[in-house]
Amino acid sequence: MAIFFTADTHFGDHRTINIHRRPFASVAAMDEAIVAGWNETVGPDDEVWHLGDVARRSADVAALLAELNGIKHLVRGNNDDPATGDAAGWASVQDYAELTQDGVLLVLCHYPFRSWNGQHCRSINLHGHSHGKLKPLLRQFDVGVDARGFRPTTLTALLGGVSSSEPGESSARLISSTASSETVG
């Protein structure tokens, strides 16, 4: 099982094509490319942490999640209304999470932090929201699709090890989260 991270898919949202200059002729083409990239990268038993801003319409989320490979966790973003988190298909839903992967503390939130738990002890902040336009701090990575080739990525890829389409085996342990539904244990 590999662990992937992504954010800012904004499925069904025409505004992201113009505002963030996504290279797609239509929303349908954008959605198709993101689904294809996700499913080419993520296997059925892999975990994916989506760090927010899933879709324009929360009514579409359950059907989208059913199309996407993997066990999916949501860390809510500013465009995720309560119905997005309530959609069938999430293994967990929270506003913030910390997990340890390969001995590294990961601090997950939709928003990039100026400082975060364990920052001076080599922890890493993974975030979305900025669509690849924010200069990161040391050990901080935007995992949003705009910054990662419109597909989920791995910690190894972020750290310069292998491409996100060639994940290694890994294990993660959820340290804490502020959750509104079932969380992984």
MILOBA-239597 format. One line per field, with one value per atom (N, C-alpha, C): chain; residue number from 1; residue in three letters; atom name; x, y, z. Coordinates in pm, whole numbers, m for minus. Each point is the difference from the previous one (the first is absolute). Example, Ala and Ser with C-alpha at 12.3 -4.5 7.8 and 13.67 -1.06 7.14 Angstrom:
<atoms>
chain	(A | A | A | A | A | A) $
n	(1 | 1 | 1 | 2 | 2 | 2) $
res	(ALA | ALA | ALA | SER | SER | SER) $
atom	(N | CA | C | N | CA | C) $
x	(1319 | m89 | 90 | m35 | 82 | m77) $
y	(m569 | 119 | 120 | 105 | 119 | 109) $
z	(780 | 0 | 0 | m72 | 6 | 73) $
</atoms>
This chain:
<atoms>
chain	(A | A | A | A | A | A | A | A | A | A | A | A | A | A | A | A | A | A | A | A | A | A | A | A | A | A | A | A | A | A | A | A | A | A | A | A | A | A | A | A | A | A | A | A | A | A | A | A | A | A | A | A | A | A | A | A | A | A | A | A | A | A | A | A | A | A | A | A | A | A | A | A | A | A | A | A | A | A | A | A | A | A | A | A | A | A | A | A | A | A | A | A | A | A | A | A | A | A | A | A | A | A | A | A | A | A | A | A | A | A | A | A | A | A | A | A | A | A | A | A | A | A | A | A | A | A | A | A | A | A | A | A | A | A | A | A | A | A | A | A | A | A | A | A | A | A | A | A | A | A | A | A | A | A | A | A | A | A | A | A | A | A | A | A | A | A | A | A | A | A | A | A | A | A | A | A | A | A | A | A | A | A | A | A | A | A | A | A | A | A | A | A | A | A | A | A | A | A | A | A | A | A | A | A | A | A | A | A | A | A | A | A | A | A | A | A | A | A | A | A | A | A | A | A | A | A | A | A | A | A | A | A | A | A | A | A | A | A | A | A | A | A | A | A | A | A | A | A | A | A | A | A | A | A | A | A | A | A | A | A | A | A | A | A | A | A | A | A | A | A | A | A | A | A | A | A | A | A | A | A | A | A | A | A | A | A | A | A | A | A | A | A | A | A | A | A | A | A | A | A | A | A | A | A | A | A | A | A | A | A | A | A | A | A | A | A | A | A | A | A | A | A | A | A | A | A | A | A | A | A | A | A | A | A | A | A | A | A | A | A | A | A | A | A | A | A | A | A | A | A | A | A | A | A | A | A | A | A | A | A | A | A | A | A | A | A | A | A | A | A | A | A | A | A | A | A | A | A | A | A | A | A | A | A | A | A | A | A | A | A | A | A | A | A | A | A | A | A | A | A | A | A | A | A | A | A | A | A | A | A | A | A | A | A | A | A | A | A | A | A | A | A | A | A | A | A | A | A | A | A | A | A | A | A | A | A | A | A | A | A | A | A | A | A | A | A | A | A | A | A | A | A | A | A | A | A | A | A | A | A | A | A | A | A | A | A | A | A | A | A | A | A | A | A | A | A | A | A | A | A | A | A | A | A | A | A | A | A | A | A | A | A | A | A | A | A | A | A | A | A | A | A | A | A | A | A | A | A | A | A | A | A | A | A | A | A | A | A | A | A | A | A | A | A | A | A | A | A | A | A | A | A | A | A | A | A | A | A | A | A | A | A | A | A | A | A | A | A | A | A | A | A | A | A | A) $
n	(1 | 1 | 1 | 2 | 2 | 2 | 3 | 3 | 3 | 4 | 4 | 4 | 5 | 5 | 5 | 6 | 6 | 6 | 7 | 7 | 7 | 8 | 8 | 8 | 9 | 9 | 9 | 10 | 10 | 10 | 11 | 11 | 11 | 12 | 12 | 12 | 13 | 13 | 13 | 14 | 14 | 14 | 15 | 15 | 15 | 16 | 16 | 16 | 17 | 17 | 17 | 18 | 18 | 18 | 19 | 19 | 19 | 20 | 20 | 20 | 21 | 21 | 21 | 22 | 22 | 22 | 23 | 23 | 23 | 24 | 24 | 24 | 25 | 25 | 25 | 26 | 26 | 26 | 27 | 27 | 27 | 28 | 28 | 28 | 29 | 29 | 29 | 30 | 30 | 30 | 31 | 31 | 31 | 32 | 32 | 32 | 33 | 33 | 33 | 34 | 34 | 34 | 35 | 35 | 35 | 36 | 36 | 36 | 37 | 37 | 37 | 38 | 38 | 38 | 39 | 39 | 39 | 40 | 40 | 40 | 41 | 41 | 41 | 42 | 42 | 42 | 43 | 43 | 43 | 44 | 44 | 44 | 45 | 45 | 45 | 46 | 46 | 46 | 47 | 47 | 47 | 48 | 48 | 48 | 49 | 49 | 49 | 50 | 50 | 50 | 51 | 51 | 51 | 52 | 52 | 52 | 53 | 53 | 53 | 54 | 54 | 54 | 55 | 55 | 55 | 56 | 56 | 56 | 57 | 57 | 57 | 58 | 58 | 58 | 59 | 59 | 59 | 60 | 60 | 60 | 61 | 61 | 61 | 62 | 62 | 62 | 63 | 63 | 63 | 64 | 64 | 64 | 65 | 65 | 65 | 66 | 66 | 66 | 67 | 67 | 67 | 68 | 68 | 68 | 69 | 69 | 69 | 70 | 70 | 70 | 71 | 71 | 71 | 72 | 72 | 72 | 73 | 73 | 73 | 74 | 74 | 74 | 75 | 75 | 75 | 76 | 76 | 76 | 77 | 77 | 77 | 78 | 78 | 78 | 79 | 79 | 79 | 80 | 80 | 80 | 81 | 81 | 81 | 82 | 82 | 82 | 83 | 83 | 83 | 84 | 84 | 84 | 85 | 85 | 85 | 86 | 86 | 86 | 87 | 87 | 87 | 88 | 88 | 88 | 89 | 89 | 89 | 90 | 90 | 90 | 91 | 91 | 91 | 92 | 92 | 92 | 93 | 93 | 93 | 94 | 94 | 94 | 95 | 95 | 95 | 96 | 96 | 96 | 97 | 97 | 97 | 98 | 98 | 98 | 99 | 99 | 99 | 100 | 100 | 100 | 101 | 101 | 101 | 102 | 102 | 102 | 103 | 103 | 103 | 104 | 104 | 104 | 105 | 105 | 105 | 106 | 106 | 106 | 107 | 107 | 107 | 108 | 108 | 108 | 109 | 109 | 109 | 110 | 110 | 110 | 111 | 111 | 111 | 112 | 112 | 112 | 113 | 113 | 113 | 114 | 114 | 114 | 115 | 115 | 115 | 116 | 116 | 116 | 117 | 117 | 117 | 118 | 118 | 118 | 119 | 119 | 119 | 120 | 120 | 120 | 121 | 121 | 121 | 122 | 122 | 122 | 123 | 123 | 123 | 124 | 124 | 124 | 125 | 125 | 125 | 126 | 126 | 126 | 127 | 127 | 127 | 128 | 128 | 128 | 129 | 129 | 129 | 130 | 130 | 130 | 131 | 131 | 131 | 132 | 132 | 132 | 133 | 133 | 133 | 134 | 134 | 134 | 135 | 135 | 135 | 136 | 136 | 136 | 137 | 137 | 137 | 138 | 138 | 138 | 139 | 139 | 139 | 140 | 140 | 140 | 141 | 141 | 141 | 142 | 142 | 142 | 143 | 143 | 143 | 144 | 144 | 144 | 145 | 145 | 145 | 146 | 146 | 146 | 147 | 147 | 147 | 148 | 148 | 148 | 149 | 149 | 149 | 150 | 150 | 150 | 151 | 151 | 151 | 152 | 152 | 152 | 153 | 153 | 153 | 154 | 154 | 154 | 155 | 155 | 155 | 156 | 156 | 156 | 157 | 157 | 157 | 158 | 158 | 158 | 159 | 159 | 159 | 160 | 160 | 160 | 161 | 161 | 161 | 162 | 162 | 162 | 163 | 163 | 163 | 164 | 164 | 164 | 165 | 165 | 165 | 166 | 166 | 166 | 167 | 167 | 167 | 168 | 168 | 168 | 169 | 169 | 169 | 170 | 170 | 170 | 171 | 171 | 171 | 172 | 172 | 172 | 173 | 173 | 173 | 174 | 174 | 174 | 175 | 175 | 175 | 176 | 176 | 176 | 177 | 177 | 177 | 178 | 178 | 178 | 179 | 179 | 179 | 180 | 180 | 180 | 181 | 181 | 181 | 182 | 182 | 182 | 183 | 183 | 183 | 184 | 184 | 184 | 185 | 185 | 185) $
res	(MET | MET | MET | ALA | ALA | ALA | ILE | ILE | ILE | PHE | PHE | PHE | PHE | PHE | PHE | THR | THR | THR | ALA | ALA | ALA | ASP | ASP | ASP | THR | THR | THR | HIS | HIS | HIS | PHE | PHE | PHE | GLY | GLY | GLY | ASP | ASP | ASP | HIS | HIS | HIS | ARG | ARG | ARG | THR | THR | THR | ILE | ILE | ILE | ASN | ASN | ASN | ILE | ILE | ILE | HIS | HIS | HIS | ARG | ARG | ARG | ARG | ARG | ARG | PRO | PRO | PRO | PHE | PHE | PHE | ALA | ALA | ALA | SER | SER | SER | VAL | VAL | VAL | ALA | ALA | ALA | ALA | ALA | ALA | MET | MET | MET | ASP | ASP | ASP | GLU | GLU | GLU | ALA | ALA | ALA | ILE | ILE | ILE | VAL | VAL | VAL | ALA | ALA | ALA | GLY | GLY | GLY | TRP | TRP | TRP | ASN | ASN | ASN | GLU | GLU | GLU | THR | THR | THR | VAL | VAL | VAL | GLY | GLY | GLY | PRO | PRO | PRO | ASP | ASP | ASP | ASP | ASP | ASP | GLU | GLU | GLU | VAL | VAL | VAL | TRP | TRP | TRP | HIS | HIS | HIS | LEU | LEU | LEU | GLY | GLY | GLY | ASP | ASP | ASP | VAL | VAL | VAL | ALA | ALA | ALA | ARG | ARG | ARG | ARG | ARG | ARG | SER | SER | SER | ALA | ALA | ALA | ASP | ASP | ASP | VAL | VAL | VAL | ALA | ALA | ALA | ALA | ALA | ALA | LEU | LEU | LEU | LEU | LEU | LEU | ALA | ALA | ALA | GLU | GLU | GLU | LEU | LEU | LEU | ASN | ASN | ASN | GLY | GLY | GLY | ILE | ILE | ILE | LYS | LYS | LYS | HIS | HIS | HIS | LEU | LEU | LEU | VAL | VAL | VAL | ARG | ARG | ARG | GLY | GLY | GLY | ASN | ASN | ASN | ASN | ASN | ASN | ASP | ASP | ASP | ASP | ASP | ASP | PRO | PRO | PRO | ALA | ALA | ALA | THR | THR | THR | GLY | GLY | GLY | ASP | ASP | ASP | ALA | ALA | ALA | ALA | ALA | ALA | GLY | GLY | GLY | TRP | TRP | TRP | ALA | ALA | ALA | SER | SER | SER | VAL | VAL | VAL | GLN | GLN | GLN | ASP | ASP | ASP | TYR | TYR | TYR | ALA | ALA | ALA | GLU | GLU | GLU | LEU | LEU | LEU | THR | THR | THR | GLN | GLN | GLN | ASP | ASP | ASP | GLY | GLY | GLY | VAL | VAL | VAL | LEU | LEU | LEU | LEU | LEU | LEU | VAL | VAL | VAL | LEU | LEU | LEU | CYS | CYS | CYS | HIS | HIS | HIS | TYR | TYR | TYR | PRO | PRO | PRO | PHE | PHE | PHE | ARG | ARG | ARG | SER | SER | SER | TRP | TRP | TRP | ASN | ASN | ASN | GLY | GLY | GLY | GLN | GLN | GLN | HIS | HIS | HIS | CYS | CYS | CYS | ARG | ARG | ARG | SER | SER | SER | ILE | ILE | ILE | ASN | ASN | ASN | LEU | LEU | LEU | HIS | HIS | HIS | GLY | GLY | GLY | HIS | HIS | HIS | SER | SER | SER | HIS | HIS | HIS | GLY | GLY | GLY | LYS | LYS | LYS | LEU | LEU | LEU | LYS | LYS | LYS | PRO | PRO | PRO | LEU | LEU | LEU | LEU | LEU | LEU | ARG | ARG | ARG | GLN | GLN | GLN | PHE | PHE | PHE | ASP | ASP | ASP | VAL | VAL | VAL | GLY | GLY | GLY | VAL | VAL | VAL | ASP | ASP | ASP | ALA | ALA | ALA | ARG | ARG | ARG | GLY | GLY | GLY | PHE | PHE | PHE | ARG | ARG | ARG | PRO | PRO | PRO | THR | THR | THR | THR | THR | THR | LEU | LEU | LEU | THR | THR | THR | ALA | ALA | ALA | LEU | LEU | LEU | LEU | LEU | LEU | GLY | GLY | GLY | GLY | GLY | GLY | VAL | VAL | VAL | SER | SER | SER | SER | SER | SER | SER | SER | SER | GLU | GLU | GLU | PRO | PRO | PRO | GLY | GLY | GLY | GLU | GLU | GLU | SER | SER | SER | SER | SER | SER | ALA | ALA | ALA | ARG | ARG | ARG | LEU | LEU | LEU | ILE | ILE | ILE | SER | SER | SER | SER | SER | SER | THR | THR | THR | ALA | ALA | ALA | SER | SER | SER | SER | SER | SER | GLU | GLU | GLU | THR | THR | THR | VAL | VAL | VAL | GLY | GLY | GLY) $
atom	(N | CA | C | N | CA | C | N | CA | C | N | CA | C | N | CA | C | N | CA | C | N | CA | C | N | CA | C | N | CA | C | N | CA | C | N | CA | C | N | CA | C | N | CA | C | N | CA | C | N | CA | C | N | CA | C | N | CA | C | N | CA | C | N | CA | C | N | CA | C | N | CA | C | N | CA | C | N | CA | C | N | CA | C | N | CA | C | N | CA | C | N | CA | C | N | CA | C | N | CA | C | N | CA | C | N | CA | C | N | CA | C | N | CA | C | N | CA | C | N | CA | C | N | CA | C | N | CA | C | N | CA | C | N | CA | C | N | CA | C | N | CA | C | N | CA | C | N | CA | C | N | CA | C | N | CA | C | N | CA | C | N | CA | C | N | CA | C | N | CA | C | N | CA | C | N | CA | C | N | CA | C | N | CA | C | N | CA | C | N | CA | C | N | CA | C | N | CA | C | N | CA | C | N | CA | C | N | CA | C | N | CA | C | N | CA | C | N | CA | C | N | CA | C | N | CA | C | N | CA | C | N | CA | C | N | CA | C | N | CA | C | N | CA | C | N | CA | C | N | CA | C | N | CA | C | N | CA | C | N | CA | C | N | CA | C | N | CA | C | N | CA | C | N | CA | C | N | CA | C | N | CA | C | N | CA | C | N | CA | C | N | CA | C | N | CA | C | N | CA | C | N | CA | C | N | CA | C | N | CA | C | N | CA | C | N | CA | C | N | CA | C | N | CA | C | N | CA | C | N | CA | C | N | CA | C | N | CA | C | N | CA | C | N | CA | C | N | CA | C | N | CA | C | N | CA | C | N | CA | C | N | CA | C | N | CA | C | N | CA | C | N | CA | C | N | CA | C | N | CA | C | N | CA | C | N | CA | C | N | CA | C | N | CA | C | N | CA | C | N | CA | C | N | CA | C | N | CA | C | N | CA | C | N | CA | C | N | CA | C | N | CA | C | N | CA | C | N | CA | C | N | CA | C | N | CA | C | N | CA | C | N | CA | C | N | CA | C | N | CA | C | N | CA | C | N | CA | C | N | CA | C | N | CA | C | N | CA | C | N | CA | C | N | CA | C | N | CA | C | N | CA | C | N | CA | C | N | CA | C | N | CA | C | N | CA | C | N | CA | C | N | CA | C | N | CA | C | N | CA | C | N | CA | C | N | CA | C | N | CA | C | N | CA | C | N | CA | C | N | CA | C | N | CA | C | N | CA | C | N | CA | C | N | CA | C | N | CA | C | N | CA | C | N | CA | C | N | CA | C | N | CA | C | N | CA | C | N | CA | C | N | CA | C | N | CA | C | N | CA | C | N | CA | C | N | CA | C | N | CA | C | N | CA | C | N | CA | C | N | CA | C | N | CA | C | N | CA | C | N | CA | C | N | CA | C | N | CA | C | N | CA | C | N | CA | C | N | CA | C | N | CA | C | N | CA | C | N | CA | C | N | CA | C | N | CA | C) $
x	(83 | m83 | 88 | m26 | 70 | m93 | 58 | m77 | 25 | m109 | 5 | m65 | 35 | m54 | m41 | m110 | m46 | m88 | m36 | m89 | m48 | m100 | m45 | m41 | m67 | m49 | m109 | m83 | m106 | m79 | m37 | m79 | m124 | m30 | m121 | 3 | 113 | 7 | 70 | m80 | 53 | 93 | m19 | 80 | 148 | 31 | 142 | 76 | m68 | 67 | 51 | m81 | 39 | 88 | m42 | 72 | 141 | 11 | 129 | 66 | m57 | 56 | 31 | m97 | 16 | m8 | 81 | 13 | m108 | m126 | m109 | m100 | m55 | m97 | m138 | m28 | m132 | 9 | m106 | m7 | m1 | m72 | m4 | 140 | 78 | 136 | 88 | m17 | 76 | m34 | m129 | m42 | 49 | m12 | 44 | 150 | 78 | 146 | 39 | m68 | 33 | m38 | m117 | m42 | 98 | 36 | 92 | 137 | 53 | 128 | m2 | m108 | m18 | 3 | m84 | m13 | 121 | 79 | 126 | 106 | m13 | 100 | m34 | m125 | m47 | m65 | 40 | m61 | m120 | m79 | m121 | 26 | 115 | 31 | 89 | 37 | 82 | m86 | 65 | m69 | 27 | m102 | 15 | m54 | 82 | m40 | m27 | m126 | m40 | m8 | 86 | 9 | m89 | m120 | m105 | m23 | m119 | m53 | m21 | m94 | m25 | m76 | m119 | m88 | m85 | m46 | m87 | m134 | m56 | m131 | 14 | m38 | 10 | m88 | m105 | m88 | 73 | 110 | 76 | 108 | 29 | 117 | m8 | m112 | m10 | 26 | m55 | 22 | 146 | 61 | 143 | 86 | m27 | 79 | m11 | m116 | m19 | 83 | 31 | 82 | 150 | 40 | 143 | 53 | 117 | 66 | 43 | 14 | 60 | m97 | 58 | m71 | 21 | m107 | 10 | m34 | 88 | m17 | m9 | m88 | m15 | 48 | 85 | 32 | m67 | m109 | m86 | 72 | m41 | 48 | m109 | 33 | m95 | m119 | 11 | m111 | m76 | 28 | m69 | m108 | m126 | m108 | m25 | m81 | m21 | m45 | m79 | m48 | 115 | 107 | 116 | 60 | 15 | 53 | m96 | m129 | m102 | m18 | 57 | m19 | 55 | m69 | 48 | 131 | 93 | 126 | 124 | m17 | 115 | 26 | 125 | 37 | 7 | 34 | 2 | m13 | m46 | m16 | 45 | 83 | 51 | 44 | 29 | 49 | 152 | 62 | 145 | 39 | 117 | 47 | 151 | 50 | 143 | 16 | 92 | 31 | 148 | 48 | 142 | 14 | 85 | 29 | 151 | 46 | 144 | 80 | m56 | 69 | m6 | m75 | m9 | m140 | m9 | m129 | m48 | m121 | m62 | m116 | m4 | m107 | m83 | m125 | m87 | m111 | m13 | m107 | m22 | m120 | m23 | 91 | 18 | 76 | 148 | 87 | 142 | 21 | 89 | 27 | 130 | 7 | 125 | 88 | m63 | 70 | m96 | 54 | m83 | 66 | m78 | 48 | 123 | 105 | 122 | 84 | m30 | 71 | 152 | 44 | 144 | 57 | m86 | 44 | m19 | 6 | m2 | m137 | m109 | m132 | m26 | m100 | m30 | m145 | m24 | m135 | m42 | m108 | m60 | m129 | m24 | m117 | m46 | m113 | m53 | m19 | m114 | m49 | 72 | 128 | 75 | 21 | m43 | 5 | 140 | 103 | 137 | 58 | m66 | 44 | 72 | 11 | 60 | 141 | 95 | 136 | 0 | 40 | m7 | 112 | m26 | 105 | 72 | 111 | 74 | m91 | m2 | m82 | m150 | m39 | m141 | m28 | m110 | m30 | m147 | m27 | m134 | m27 | m98 | m32 | m119 | m43 | m113 | 30 | m105 | 18 | 69 | m18 | 66 | 151 | 49 | 144 | 58 | m85 | 47 | m49 | m10 | m33 | m141 | m91 | m141 | m21 | 83 | m16 | 55 | m42 | 54 | 151 | 64 | 145 | 31 | 123 | 45 | 101 | 22 | 104 | 136 | 26 | 129 | 21 | m104 | 11 | 24 | m70 | 18 | 142 | 57 | 137 | 107 | m44 | 95 | 45 | m71 | 40 | m40 | m128 | m50 | m121 | m40 | m118 | m123 | m104 | m121 | m73 | 37 | m63 | 77 | 108 | 77 | 15 | m112 | 7 | 67 | 58 | 55 | m99 | 25 | m84 | 26 | m100 | 16 | m105 | 21 | m101 | m17 | m121 | m26 | m83 | 15 | m76 | m58 | m133 | m66 | 32 | 54 | 36 | m120 | m55 | m115 | m72 | m124 | m76 | m115 | m52 | m125 | m103 | m73 | m87 | m146 | m81 | m144 | m66 | 76 | m55 | 106 | m22 | 91 | 143 | 97 | 140 | 73 | 112 | 82 | 71 | 25 | 62 | 128) $
y	(m118 | 118 | 125 | 88 | 129 | 109 | 111 | 113 | 119 | 60 | 114 | 122 | 115 | 128 | 82 | 72 | 88 | 109 | 98 | 107 | 77 | 82 | 98 | m61 | m115 | m57 | 87 | 61 | 90 | m62 | m127 | m65 | 83 | 11 | 69 | 151 | 59 | 145 | 71 | 64 | 70 | 116 | 55 | 116 | m33 | m124 | m35 | m3 | m26 | 1 | 140 | 102 | 138 | 60 | m12 | 65 | m58 | m132 | m64 | m45 | 42 | m27 | m148 | m82 | m143 | m26 | m93 | m21 | m90 | 32 | m83 | 86 | m55 | 73 | 6 | m94 | m4 | m64 | 17 | m63 | m152 | m50 | m145 | m55 | 72 | m44 | 4 | 103 | 11 | m115 | m22 | m107 | m135 | m25 | m127 | m20 | 104 | m10 | m25 | 66 | m19 | m140 | m48 | m137 | m101 | 19 | m93 | 1 | 119 | 9 | m64 | 21 | m61 | m152 | m54 | m145 | m69 | 72 | m54 | m7 | 86 | 14 | m81 | m1 | m58 | m136 | m99 | m133 | m10 | m105 | m16 | m7 | m50 | m15 | 111 | 96 | 113 | 99 | 80 | 107 | 132 | 85 | 135 | 100 | 94 | 111 | 119 | 39 | 115 | 120 | 99 | 114 | 116 | m33 | 99 | 57 | 60 | 58 | m109 | m87 | m119 | 33 | 61 | 19 | 124 | 52 | 117 | m33 | m116 | m39 | m122 | 17 | m111 | m118 | 25 | m109 | m96 | 45 | m83 | m85 | 27 | m58 | m151 | m54 | m146 | m75 | 46 | m66 | 12 | 115 | 17 | m94 | m9 | m88 | m145 | m39 | m137 | m29 | 103 | m15 | m6 | 51 | 17 | m118 | m49 | m109 | 45 | m98 | 23 | 20 | 1 | 28 | 149 | 77 | 145 | 66 | 93 | 80 | 146 | 75 | 142 | 86 | 96 | 110 | 120 | 48 | 99 | 128 | 55 | 129 | 105 | 122 | 110 | m14 | m80 | m19 | m130 | m69 | m124 | 26 | 0 | 21 | m129 | 5 | m121 | m122 | 19 | m113 | m71 | 70 | m64 | m103 | 37 | m93 | m111 | 24 | m100 | m101 | 26 | m89 | m139 | m100 | m139 | m15 | m73 | m27 | 48 | 83 | 45 | m99 | m38 | m83 | 85 | 129 | 93 | 141 | 89 | 141 | 81 | 101 | 86 | 133 | 95 | 131 | 7 | m91 | 2 | m142 | m44 | m131 | 0 | m84 | m28 | m150 | m41 | m142 | m17 | m116 | m32 | m100 | 32 | m90 | m14 | m124 | m28 | 80 | 14 | 69 | 152 | 54 | 146 | 45 | 101 | 58 | 88 | m28 | 80 | 77 | 129 | 87 | 36 | m47 | 14 | 101 | 96 | 98 | 54 | 49 | 62 | 121 | 74 | 125 | m20 | 74 | m3 | 76 | m50 | 63 | 80 | 106 | 72 | m77 | m62 | m91 | m113 | m116 | m117 | m88 | m92 | m90 | m77 | 6 | m74 | 59 | 121 | 62 | m2 | 25 | 5 | m136 | m102 | m138 | m83 | 65 | m62 | m52 | 46 | m38 | 74 | m47 | 54 | 45 | 116 | 52 | m25 | m78 | m22 | 78 | 69 | 88 | 10 | 66 | 36 | 150 | 45 | 137 | 98 | m7 | 104 | m31 | m115 | m36 | 18 | m33 | 4 | 139 | 101 | 138 | 60 | m77 | 51 | m55 | 87 | m47 | m77 | m128 | m81 | 32 | m32 | 2 | m134 | m10 | m125 | m108 | m119 | m114 | 30 | 75 | 31 | m24 | m72 | m37 | 20 | 65 | 12 | m129 | m77 | m126 | 13 | 123 | 23 | m44 | m33 | m53 | 98 | 129 | 99 | m6 | m37 | m7 | m138 | m102 | m139 | m77 | 68 | m69 | m58 | 58 | m39 | m145 | m45 | m135 | 0 | m98 | m10 | m28 | 33 | m19 | m72 | m46 | m69 | 86 | m34 | 67 | m21 | m119 | m29 | 91 | 16 | 88 | 145 | 45 | 137 | 23 | m102 | 12 | m28 | m25 | m17 | m142 | m99 | m140 | m59 | m24 | m60 | 79 | m23 | 69 | m47 | 83 | m36 | m115 | m36 | m116 | m128 | 8 | m118 | m4 | m17 | 6 | m122 | 22 | m112 | m41 | m114 | m44 | 92 | 25 | 89 | m31 | 53 | m13 | 135 | 26 | 126 | m27 | 86 | m11 | 136 | 8 | 125 | 36 | 119 | 47 | 71 | 96 | 74 | 68 | 33 | 75 | 69 | 100 | 60 | m50 | m102 | m72 | 23 | m13 | 7 | m132 | m95 | m133 | m103 | m122 | m110 | 34 | m32 | 20 | m133 | m3 | m121 | m10 | m123 | m18 | m63) $
z	(0 | 0 | 0 | m92 | m7 | 54 | 41 | 51 | m91 | m44 | m92 | 62 | m55 | 45 | m122 | 13 | m107 | 61 | m81 | 45 | m123 | 21 | m99 | m134 | 5 | m126 | m61 | 81 | m48 | m115 | 15 | m105 | m32 | m128 | m44 | 12 | 28 | 23 | m116 | m83 | m117 | 38 | 119 | 40 | 12 | 38 | 19 | m132 | m110 | m130 | m31 | 27 | m29 | 108 | 125 | 110 | 15 | m9 | 23 | m130 | m113 | m133 | m22 | 34 | m25 | m149 | m49 | m146 | m60 | 27 | m50 | m76 | m107 | m82 | 65 | 90 | 63 | 138 | 76 | 132 | m15 | m98 | m22 | m28 | m82 | m30 | 125 | 82 | 125 | 94 | 21 | 90 | m49 | m129 | m58 | 20 | m21 | 16 | 146 | 93 | 141 | 46 | m41 | 35 | m60 | m127 | m66 | 68 | 30 | 68 | 137 | 72 | 133 | m12 | m89 | m9 | m64 | m79 | m52 | 110 | 101 | 105 | 125 | 37 | 126 | m26 | 79 | m8 | 93 | m14 | 82 | 151 | 41 | 143 | 55 | m84 | 45 | 78 | 84 | 73 | m69 | m3 | m54 | 102 | 35 | 86 | m91 | m11 | m82 | 93 | m24 | 90 | m44 | m42 | m15 | m138 | m12 | m122 | m106 | 32 | m80 | m127 | 14 | m116 | 18 | m111 | 1 | 67 | m34 | 53 | 91 | 124 | 95 | m41 | m75 | m45 | m94 | m60 | m94 | 69 | 126 | 66 | 14 | 44 | 19 | m130 | m110 | m130 | m42 | 24 | m32 | 82 | 130 | 86 | m45 | m48 | m48 | m124 | m78 | m122 | 30 | 116 | 31 | 80 | m40 | 73 | 138 | 89 | 130 | 114 | 118 | 125 | 25 | 1 | m6 | 134 | 40 | 121 | m42 | 65 | m31 | 116 | m31 | 89 | m68 | 58 | m66 | m38 | m115 | m46 | 8 | m36 | 10 | m95 | m105 | m93 | 25 | 108 | 32 | 104 | m46 | 95 | 79 | 104 | 82 | m81 | m103 | m80 | m72 | m32 | m62 | 95 | 125 | 100 | 34 | m16 | 30 | m112 | m117 | m116 | 29 | m51 | 14 | m75 | 59 | m68 | 73 | 102 | 78 | 113 | 20 | 115 | 127 | m17 | 113 | m54 | 87 | m34 | 120 | m24 | 107 | m59 | 89 | m43 | 3 | 71 | 23 | 41 | m40 | 43 | 10 | 89 | 10 | m14 | m83 | m9 | m17 | 40 | m15 | m112 | m95 | m111 | m10 | 1 | m10 | 103 | 120 | 108 | m7 | m94 | m16 | 39 | 86 | 37 | m114 | m50 | m105 | 60 | m25 | 48 | m123 | m2 | m116 | 27 | m89 | 7 | m140 | m27 | m130 | m18 | 106 | m8 | 32 | m69 | 36 | 130 | 82 | 128 | m7 | 77 | 19 | 98 | 99 | 91 | 32 | 37 | 26 | 105 | 56 | 103 | m47 | 77 | m32 | m111 | m40 | m113 | 20 | 121 | 25 | 40 | m11 | 24 | m127 | m114 | m132 | m46 | 65 | m50 | m132 | m73 | m133 | m4 | m58 | m20 | m144 | m16 | m132 | m4 | m111 | m11 | m145 | m15 | m132 | 0 | m55 | 4 | m90 | m14 | m72 | m148 | m46 | m142 | m60 | 77 | m48 | m14 | 56 | m18 | 120 | 108 | 122 | 14 | 29 | 25 | 132 | m2 | 122 | 97 | 124 | 102 | m6 | 70 | 10 | 58 | m60 | 41 | m7 | m103 | m24 | m147 | m29 | m137 | m32 | m113 | m55 | m76 | 43 | m65 | m95 | m24 | m90 | m142 | m73 | m135 | m94 | 20 | m87 | 12 | 117 | 26 | m25 | m24 | m5 | m123 | m113 | m125 | m3 | 76 | 1 | 43 | 96 | 56 | 142 | 81 | 136 | m2 | 111 | 14 | 130 | 13 | 122 | 75 | 124 | 78 | m64 | m48 | m65 | m121 | m80 | m117 | 42 | 104 | 48 | 49 | 61 | 53 | m105 | m124 | m109 | m25 | 55 | m15 | m134 | m20 | m124 | m46 | m124 | m51 | 74 | 0 | 73 | m66 | m122 | m63 | 30 | 77 | 39 | 151 | 72 | 146 | 61 | 115 | 77 | 106 | 59 | 111 | 118 | 78 | 112 | 105 | 119 | 103 | 66 | 43 | 68 | 123 | 98 | 124 | 30 | 13 | 33 | 143 | 20 | 133 | 62 | m69 | 52 | m114 | 25 | m97 | 71 | m64 | 47 | m98 | 39 | m92 | 32 | m106 | 20 | m32 | m45 | m26 | 33 | m41 | 32 | m45 | 82 | m38 | 5 | m70 | 1 | 134 | 42 | 131 | m1) $
</atoms>
